[in-house]
Amino acid sequence: MRTIRVISYRCHCHNEETAVTRDLTAWFSHHLTLFFPLACILFVAPLLAFIGCSQSHAAIKLPDTEVLVAAPVQRDVPVHNEWVATIDGYVNAEIRPQVAGYIVRQDYKEGSVVRKGQVLFEIDPRPFQADLDRAKAELAQAEAQLGKSAIDVERDTPLAEKKAIPTEKLDNEIQAKLGAQAAVAAAKAAVERADLNLGWTRVTSLVDGVAGIAEVQMGNLVAPQVRLTSVSQVDPIKVYFPVSEQEYLRARHLSANGQPMELFDTAPELVLADGTVYPHKGKVLLTDRQVDTGTGTLRMVAAFPNPGNVLRPGQYGRVRIQTSMSKNALLVPQSAVQELQGGYQVAVVGPGNKASIRAVKAGEKIGTMWVINDGLKIDDRVIVEGVGKVKDQTPVVPKPANIQAERR
């Protein structure tokens, strides 16, 4: 009986193990079917991408950069000196009233062009009209008194000659007539003064020019010490610029043949604040009478035509005057020069058609060209177009550029 039980127990346990094993096998088979393709994708895809990228990098070669190159242009160029300049009106008139009163009207548009004699402001004229009327009445009274004195003298003169009246009476009448004449003259002066005051209630411009912003408003009480506005004559316009004592003396030295060499007789140019050159050339008018002991400079004044009133007082610029000629200077188009941290550089094509970045010393600009004082040779191949696409030792395909038009 025991043997039979043991066998039965073992058979039961064997059956349970077989069932568990069968369940595990089924579970692994099911999940392996799901995860195997995913595992293959995660493993094989990066490997294929890596192999593809390696093959593409090995197969693709970027083309060389095409650039336009040209040799520097060599020619004689003028050398200029520049000085900081201040622009001011040729005439600056401060508009002030000559009588005290209340502003009742403004007759001009601020910032507009006005003419000499044009009314800008009006002051209440009624008090001045009353003064004129009173002065005229006093003149009439004085003239009446003069008329009476003249009649007395004319009547009593023959009577005094006949001893009909005392001579003393005639003398008094003559003196009274003279006093009446003086009173009439004073009354006429008072009338003229009152008439002037009435006219001065209409404040006019003293010059042709551009009127500034009004500094008073309607209803303000003004007096002769109050500035109402300013009018500046701006065509032509003055430009002030200081030159050093050394520059002034060099400009006044004699030339080699003994002839006076006055550099400031040449027509100056004006460079505006935005770097553009003013299209009209000027003329040096005068030199100040003395050197400023504080700065060691001598102030000079030039005049420039100003059609359209483009230039205005208070602007800043630079006056440029030719002082010499530079022989065989090298010029390149401005597009070939790059400014970097206060320095200048150009790109040239070197051996093996590779770009070389070279630092240069740039001079002044002449038209669309730029003078290069140092760093270039006449046989250099300068990249004039496409310089922004290359770096040092970048392979390039140089093509000739035509810069003949830049020579003008």
VMD Tcl script that draws the C-alpha trace (Angstrom):
set ca {
  {0.00 0.00 0.00}
  {2.88 2.38 0.76}
  {4.51 1.73 -2.57}
  {1.38 2.49 -4.39}
  {0.95 5.81 -2.52}
  {4.47 6.92 -3.24}
  {4.11 6.22 -6.85}
  {0.87 8.06 -6.90}
  {2.45 11.05 -5.20}
  {5.35 11.09 -7.56}
  {3.06 10.84 -10.47}
  {1.09 13.77 -9.13}
  {4.18 15.88 -8.66}
  {5.47 14.94 -12.07}
  {2.20 16.00 -13.56}
  {2.40 19.40 -11.81}
  {6.01 19.97 -13.00}
  {5.05 19.05 -16.49}
  {2.16 21.50 -16.42}
  {4.37 24.35 -15.09}
  {7.04 23.66 -17.66}
  {4.47 23.67 -20.40}
  {3.09 27.02 -19.18}
  {6.54 28.65 -19.06}
  {7.40 27.42 -22.49}
  {4.20 28.87 -23.88}
  {4.82 32.23 -22.18}
  {8.36 32.54 -23.52}
  {7.28 31.54 -27.00}
  {4.55 34.15 -27.03}
  {6.66 37.06 -25.75}
  {9.71 36.14 -27.80}
  {7.54 36.40 -30.88}
  {6.66 39.98 -29.88}
  {10.06 41.29 -28.73}
  {12.34 39.68 -31.27}
  {11.42 41.95 -34.22}
  {11.66 45.02 -31.97}
  {15.10 43.98 -30.73}
  {16.26 43.45 -34.29}
  {15.06 46.91 -35.28}
  {16.74 48.62 -32.31}
  {20.03 46.86 -32.96}
  {20.18 46.74 -36.73}
  {18.85 50.26 -37.55}
  {21.72 52.23 -35.92}
  {24.19 49.85 -37.49}
  {22.74 50.44 -40.95}
  {22.63 54.23 -40.38}
  {26.26 54.24 -39.30}
  {27.29 52.22 -42.34}
  {25.24 54.52 -44.63}
  {26.69 57.73 -43.15}
  {30.22 56.38 -43.46}
  {29.64 55.55 -47.08}
  {28.03 59.00 -47.81}
  {30.89 60.90 -46.11}
  {33.36 58.98 -48.07}
  {31.51 59.58 -51.32}
  {30.43 63.32 -51.11}
  {33.02 66.12 -51.56}
  {31.93 69.77 -51.24}
  {32.78 71.96 -54.25}
  {35.37 74.74 -53.91}
  {34.05 78.28 -53.39}
  {33.95 80.48 -56.49}
  {35.25 84.03 -55.96}
  {36.03 87.04 -58.14}
  {39.61 88.30 -57.92}
  {41.48 91.30 -59.29}
  {44.85 92.95 -58.87}
  {45.05 96.26 -56.99}
  {44.73 99.40 -59.08}
  {47.84 101.57 -58.98}
  {47.61 105.31 -59.55}
  {48.37 108.70 -58.00}
  {45.77 109.77 -55.48}
  {45.27 113.02 -53.54}
  {46.01 112.95 -49.81}
  {43.56 114.81 -47.59}
  {43.57 116.01 -44.01}
  {40.38 116.14 -41.99}
  {39.29 118.32 -39.09}
  {36.20 118.16 -36.89}
  {33.79 120.88 -37.95}
  {30.79 122.65 -36.44}
  {28.08 124.02 -38.70}
  {26.48 127.36 -37.89}
  {24.26 129.89 -39.59}
  {25.86 132.52 -41.79}
  {23.86 135.05 -39.78}
  {22.06 134.17 -36.54}
  {19.53 136.80 -35.51}
  {17.92 136.68 -32.07}
  {14.40 138.05 -32.31}
  {13.56 140.22 -29.29}
  {10.78 142.78 -28.83}
  {11.65 146.47 -28.49}
  {8.62 147.24 -26.36}
  {6.99 145.51 -23.41}
  {3.54 144.01 -23.72}
  {1.43 140.88 -24.08}
  {1.82 138.52 -27.03}
  {-1.50 138.32 -28.85}
  {-0.51 136.50 -32.05}
  {2.17 134.34 -33.65}
  {2.31 134.93 -37.41}
  {4.84 132.34 -38.63}
  {5.19 128.57 -38.78}
  {8.01 127.26 -36.65}
  {10.88 125.82 -38.67}
  {9.76 127.50 -41.89}
  {11.64 129.88 -44.16}
  {10.88 133.53 -43.43}
  {11.81 136.73 -45.23}
  {13.36 139.91 -43.95}
  {10.61 142.18 -42.60}
  {8.06 139.37 -42.24}
  {5.91 139.71 -39.11}
  {6.62 136.93 -36.62}
  {4.78 138.06 -33.46}
  {2.25 140.74 -32.53}
  {2.09 142.52 -29.19}
  {-1.14 144.10 -27.92}
  {-1.07 147.51 -29.68}
  {-3.83 149.31 -27.75}
  {-1.67 150.99 -25.08}
  {0.73 152.20 -27.75}
  {-2.08 153.49 -29.94}
  {-3.34 155.51 -26.97}
  {0.17 156.94 -26.41}
  {0.32 157.96 -30.07}
  {-3.05 159.67 -29.89}
  {-2.01 161.59 -26.77}
  {1.27 162.65 -28.39}
  {-0.57 163.91 -31.44}
  {-2.92 165.92 -29.22}
  {0.01 167.47 -27.38}
  {1.58 168.35 -30.72}
  {-1.61 170.08 -31.81}
  {-1.68 172.00 -28.54}
  {1.93 173.07 -28.97}
  {1.31 174.15 -32.54}
  {-1.68 176.23 -31.40}
  {0.46 177.94 -28.78}
  {3.10 178.62 -31.40}
  {0.49 180.15 -33.66}
  {-0.67 182.51 -30.94}
  {2.89 183.55 -30.13}
  {3.60 184.19 -33.78}
  {0.49 186.42 -34.03}
  {1.52 188.41 -30.93}
  {5.00 189.07 -32.31}
  {3.68 190.03 -35.74}
  {1.13 192.44 -34.23}
  {3.36 194.14 -31.68}
  {6.51 194.55 -33.75}
  {5.32 197.74 -35.62}
  {3.83 199.13 -32.41}
  {7.13 198.75 -30.61}
  {8.89 200.56 -33.45}
  {6.46 203.49 -32.98}
  {7.03 203.43 -29.22}
  {3.35 202.62 -28.80}
  {4.14 199.70 -26.50}
  {7.09 198.95 -24.28}
  {9.98 197.14 -25.94}
  {10.03 194.73 -23.02}
  {6.62 193.41 -24.00}
  {7.79 192.65 -27.52}
  {10.87 190.89 -26.16}
  {8.71 188.65 -23.98}
  {6.49 187.76 -26.91}
  {9.50 186.89 -29.07}
  {10.84 184.60 -26.35}
  {7.40 183.04 -25.94}
  {7.35 182.33 -29.67}
  {10.74 180.63 -29.46}
  {9.50 178.53 -26.55}
  {6.41 177.54 -28.51}
  {8.61 176.47 -31.43}
  {10.65 174.26 -29.10}
  {7.47 172.79 -27.65}
  {6.26 171.95 -31.14}
  {9.58 170.20 -31.93}
  {9.36 168.19 -28.71}
  {5.77 167.24 -29.42}
  {6.74 166.07 -32.91}
  {9.49 163.91 -31.42}
  {6.99 162.44 -28.95}
  {4.64 161.63 -31.82}
  {7.47 159.96 -33.75}
  {8.48 157.96 -30.69}
  {4.92 156.84 -30.04}
  {4.55 155.89 -33.69}
  {7.74 153.80 -33.50}
  {6.52 152.03 -30.37}
  {3.24 151.23 -32.08}
  {5.11 149.81 -35.06}
  {7.35 147.73 -32.82}
  {4.32 145.86 -31.56}
  {4.70 143.91 -34.85}
  {7.93 141.97 -34.32}
  {9.56 141.22 -37.68}
  {12.44 139.09 -38.94}
  {15.76 140.85 -39.40}
  {17.11 138.50 -42.09}
  {16.03 135.93 -44.64}
  {16.40 132.47 -43.14}
  {14.88 129.62 -41.19}
  {12.89 130.56 -38.08}
  {13.30 128.49 -34.94}
  {10.82 127.25 -32.39}
  {8.96 129.98 -30.51}
  {10.19 130.47 -26.96}
  {7.05 132.28 -25.78}
  {3.37 131.54 -25.96}
  {0.23 133.50 -26.53}
  {-0.57 135.79 -23.60}
  {2.98 135.92 -22.24}
  {4.20 139.28 -20.99}
  {7.44 140.06 -22.85}
  {10.04 142.79 -22.61}
  {13.15 143.75 -24.60}
  {15.33 141.31 -22.65}
  {13.13 138.31 -23.60}
  {14.11 136.28 -26.68}
  {11.10 135.28 -28.75}
  {12.87 133.05 -31.30}
  {15.90 132.97 -33.60}
  {16.28 133.20 -37.36}
  {19.36 131.78 -39.09}
  {20.51 132.50 -42.60}
  {21.56 129.06 -43.85}
  {22.28 129.54 -47.55}
  {25.21 129.85 -47.65}
  {26.10 128.34 -44.29}
  {29.25 128.68 -42.21}
  {31.46 125.82 -41.06}
  {33.99 126.33 -38.24}
  {36.96 123.98 -37.87}
  {40.12 124.24 -35.73}
  {43.57 123.46 -37.18}
  {46.70 123.00 -35.13}
  {49.40 125.61 -35.15}
  {51.77 123.16 -36.84}
  {49.30 122.39 -39.64}
  {48.67 126.07 -40.18}
  {52.40 126.82 -40.46}
  {52.98 123.92 -42.86}
  {50.17 125.21 -45.04}
  {51.73 128.70 -45.18}
  {55.26 127.60 -46.02}
  {56.86 128.54 -49.32}
  {57.17 125.95 -52.07}
  {60.52 124.88 -53.54}
  {60.45 127.59 -56.20}
  {59.77 130.32 -53.67}
  {56.09 130.69 -54.47}
  {53.65 130.88 -51.56}
  {51.82 127.59 -51.05}
  {48.45 128.20 -49.44}
  {46.77 124.83 -49.00}
  {43.67 126.39 -47.49}
  {42.95 128.13 -50.78}
  {41.77 124.80 -52.20}
  {38.05 124.05 -52.13}
  {37.26 122.12 -48.92}
  {34.88 119.19 -48.80}
  {32.42 118.48 -46.02}
  {31.95 114.94 -44.68}
  {28.65 114.65 -42.84}
  {27.98 112.75 -39.61}
  {26.73 109.67 -41.48}
  {29.96 109.45 -43.48}
  {28.57 110.77 -46.76}
  {30.38 113.54 -48.62}
  {28.36 116.73 -49.08}
  {27.92 117.24 -52.85}
  {28.85 120.95 -52.85}
  {32.37 122.17 -52.20}
  {33.00 125.22 -50.06}
  {35.44 128.08 -49.74}
  {37.61 129.12 -46.81}
  {36.48 132.61 -45.77}
  {38.84 133.65 -43.02}
  {41.24 132.67 -40.27}
  {40.75 133.81 -36.70}
  {43.02 136.56 -35.44}
  {44.82 134.47 -32.83}
  {45.75 130.97 -31.71}
  {43.73 129.58 -28.81}
  {46.31 129.34 -26.02}
  {44.28 126.62 -24.29}
  {44.13 124.21 -27.24}
  {46.94 125.40 -29.49}
  {44.56 125.60 -32.45}
  {43.53 128.31 -34.85}
  {39.89 128.52 -35.83}
  {39.06 128.78 -39.52}
  {35.76 129.54 -41.19}
  {34.50 128.13 -44.49}
  {31.25 128.74 -46.33}
  {29.26 126.09 -48.20}
  {26.27 126.56 -50.50}
  {23.17 125.04 -48.97}
  {20.36 124.72 -51.52}
  {17.27 123.23 -49.96}
  {18.53 124.09 -46.46}
  {19.83 120.56 -45.93}
  {22.54 121.69 -43.52}
  {21.37 123.20 -40.24}
  {23.17 125.07 -37.45}
  {24.50 122.81 -34.72}
  {25.36 119.87 -36.95}
  {28.78 118.25 -36.79}
  {30.95 116.98 -39.61}
  {34.51 116.90 -40.89}
  {36.17 119.35 -43.23}
  {38.50 117.62 -45.69}
  {41.18 119.52 -47.61}
  {43.73 118.13 -50.05}
  {47.25 118.60 -48.69}
  {49.43 116.49 -51.06}
  {49.52 113.70 -53.69}
  {50.44 110.06 -53.03}
  {52.39 108.54 -55.92}
  {51.63 104.99 -57.15}
  {49.10 104.23 -54.44}
  {47.32 100.86 -54.43}
  {43.52 100.84 -54.46}
  {40.98 98.03 -54.14}
  {37.17 98.10 -54.22}
  {35.61 98.83 -50.87}
  {33.80 95.48 -51.04}
  {37.18 93.72 -50.71}
  {38.02 95.31 -47.34}
  {36.65 93.97 -44.08}
  {36.81 95.88 -40.81}
  {37.38 93.77 -37.72}
  {37.92 95.12 -34.18}
  {39.35 98.42 -35.37}
  {41.62 96.79 -37.97}
  {41.27 96.05 -41.66}
  {41.87 92.88 -43.62}
  {41.55 91.56 -47.17}
  {41.51 88.06 -48.62}
  {44.03 87.17 -51.34}
  {44.38 83.98 -53.38}
  {47.71 82.30 -52.67}
  {49.51 79.22 -54.01}
  {47.27 76.24 -54.67}
  {44.26 78.55 -55.06}
  {43.77 78.80 -51.33}
  {42.49 81.94 -49.65}
  {44.80 83.82 -47.32}
  {43.46 86.44 -44.89}
  {45.87 89.34 -44.68}
  {45.86 92.35 -42.34}
  {46.32 95.67 -44.15}
  {46.59 99.35 -43.30}
  {43.72 101.14 -45.00}
  {43.84 104.78 -46.02}
  {41.07 107.04 -47.21}
  {38.16 106.17 -49.47}
  {38.09 107.59 -52.98}
  {34.77 107.05 -54.68}
  {34.05 103.30 -54.52}
  {37.72 102.45 -54.01}
  {39.82 102.20 -50.85}
  {43.48 103.17 -50.61}
  {45.65 100.45 -49.04}
  {48.76 102.00 -47.53}
  {50.43 98.76 -46.41}
  {49.92 94.99 -46.68}
  {49.37 94.52 -50.44}
  {51.54 94.17 -53.53}
  {50.69 95.09 -57.09}
  {50.65 91.44 -58.23}
  {48.39 90.15 -55.44}
  {45.12 88.52 -56.45}
  {42.60 90.19 -54.15}
  {39.17 88.66 -53.63}
  {36.74 91.45 -54.49}
  {33.50 89.44 -54.39}
  {32.74 86.50 -52.12}
  {35.18 87.52 -49.40}
  {32.56 86.78 -46.76}
  {32.39 83.12 -47.82}
  {36.05 82.25 -47.32}
  {38.34 81.69 -44.38}
  {42.09 81.27 -44.14}
  {43.29 78.35 -46.33}
  {39.84 77.83 -47.87}
  {40.16 76.28 -51.37}
  {38.64 78.61 -53.93}
  {38.01 78.78 -57.66}
  {39.24 82.27 -58.68}
  {37.63 84.03 -61.60}
  {38.79 87.41 -62.96}
  {36.72 90.47 -62.04}
  {36.48 93.58 -64.16}
  {37.09 96.64 -62.01}
  {37.92 99.03 -64.85}
  {34.83 101.04 -63.99}
  {36.28 101.64 -60.51}
  {39.27 103.43 -62.00}
  {37.29 106.54 -62.84}
}
mol new
graphics top color blue
foreach p $ca { graphics top sphere $p radius 0.5 }
foreach p [lrange $ca 0 end-1] q [lrange $ca 1 end] { graphics top cylinder $p $q radius 0.2 }
display resetview
